[in-house]
Amino acid sequence: MSRPPHRRFRAAFWTDKPLKNWEFTLKFIGIVEDYEQTFTPMSFFGGDATRAQMQKWEDSEKQSKVDKLANAMLSPQAICVGLDNGIRAFKQDFPFSYTIHYADPRSKKPAPSVLSLDVGYGYFQSFQQLETFIAVAERISAIADPLWGYIHDVDDSLAIMGRHRFAPRRYAPAAFWGSYFGPAMLARMDMRKLLSFRHHSKKELENGTLYMQMTADPADVYDKNRRKQLRKFARAVGAWRPNRFSKTAGGDLPPRLSDMQPQPRSGAKGGSQ
């Protein structure tokens, strides 16, 4: 089955945690190092280190890479730092891209910092690869202490979120295939109503963040019936508005992982199996 071009999945996290410090920076770089051979970023950008230009990542020695990324992340002038994949982004199976949009210290009411992890949908050739993506997202969540976060199709998530970039401080903006609820948000929610909603799996992380995954298969986000389920979930979590999806449900859709291999069993207490 052919797959449509440029379809991507994203894990994104909103946080008020200070990120421009050595503790966070070294932990984030540790994640990059652990998965660099698997996802092979081609270039990076950020602050004075690159002066708004992409620089090649593969030409540097390992220690030089660490220094360059650390300097970019700690630069006071760096509002956005990322590892990208250049033209690979136009392929379905392009490796992971990381981006951090820092809260602007010059603003009187800065928006939360946002960390995002993108991958081409074609990467999901097995449940094992899906779980690798979820595992990386979980590690980012663990160091970011998010107010809120999600895992979902990129086009859909942009259409759903709209202008609600400040929203996670007050409410869950919407509901997605995978949703992360930080302790502060959980304190304002009806937990009985939240946990009674049908879901594939949930996991409470060590920092108190709750991850809820609606189904086992990411292809479900393109199914109209599943989208109705997400709208109901959005109302259950008190989201600002029902999900307004993009038009990604039409056309040539990705294959379901369950069509390629046995589907893992769901579990209320398990993490991402």
Beta strands, then each sheet from edge to edge (+ up, - down):
strand 1: 8-15
strand 2: 43-46
strand 3: 55-56
strand 4: 80-84
strand 5: 97-101
strand 6: 113-120
strand 7: 148-153
strand 8: 178-181
strand 9: 201-204
strand 10: 210-213
sheet 1: 3+ 2- 4+ 5- 6+ 1- 7+ 8- 10+ 9-
end
